[in-house]
Amino acid sequence: MAISNISMGETHQLAWRRYYDLTKPKVVALILFTALVGMLLASPGMVPLQALFFGLLGIGLASAAGAALNHVVDQRIDAVMERTRDRPLPRGDLDTTHALGFALGMAALSMLMLATLVNPLTAALTFFAFLGYAVIYTMYLKRATPQNIVWGGLAGAMPPLLGWTAVTGEVGLEGLLLVLLIFVWTPPHFWALAIKRRTEYARAGIPMLPVTHGVDFTKLQILIYSLMLLTVSLMPFLVHMSGLLYLAGAVAFGAGFVYHAVRLLRSKGDGYAMKTFGYSIVYLMALFAFLLADHYLRLALA
């Protein structure tokens, strides 16, 4: 009897693990971090607990739903790429019907939660972000143009604005600046990974920039975007959204991004691509952490 119960428990745990893997948890965690920063920056004091809890939960569910739907749509592509062939659908651990139902169920719950327990504006913006990633990017842009990640990245840049509107109920300049930061960050971040995985993308028939325009051209674009990102990152200070602490962090980490982009440009092949990719994640987290630290320092000094 005990052996039977343990076996059943392990079976349920394995089943939930398959669904959990559909949600791209590391990506969702980064999304929730930027959404939380948006919430905290929008509030001069404590964030209302209802907006904080249900806002993050709703945004997280929508992000997970988009990731799961991405798995459903891209399962053929995932099966031929080394990076993704062990995902639940290509591996045969889940079928399309269950994965699709899981994705749509989370999306519906997210919209209902945000609309009723947060505010309709946040629900509407989250819905459009979900459509932008799961439908416009995944189903069309990804397969249609080497600029897919540029325009598709707008959906992924929305979470800090969603956090902002969850607290304020309106779209503000500061929230839009947070979107702009992630929007400009996304291409050099993803193109570094695409350089490393260009052979897999070519085999899958996906027109990523290194596939269509070559590695050297992509490296140059990463450098150009890193310079653009350094410039854009100064805007919160220039519009008095943040102070000197943030400025110091933005300049230091932005210069670090440019340094990695230059090293990537000068390197041969894809040997430095993953180091640039890894730094890009550190950069984004550090930039938002400096925004947050500067926000509370200014409140403390006010």
Secondary structure by P-SEA (a helix, b strand, c coil): caaaaaaaaaaaaaaaaaaaaaaaaaaaaaaaaaaaaaaaaaccccccaaaaaaaaaaaaaaaaaaaaaaaaaaaaaaaacccccccccccccccaaaaaaaaaaaaaaaaaaaaccccaaaaaaaaaaaaaacccccccccccccccccccccccccaaaaaaaaccccccaaaaaaaaaaaaacaaaaaaaaaaaaaaaaaaccccccccccaaaaaaaaaaaaaaaaaaaacccccccccaaaaaaaaaaaaaaaaaaaaaaacccccaaaaaaaaaaaaaaaaaaaaaaaaaaaaaac
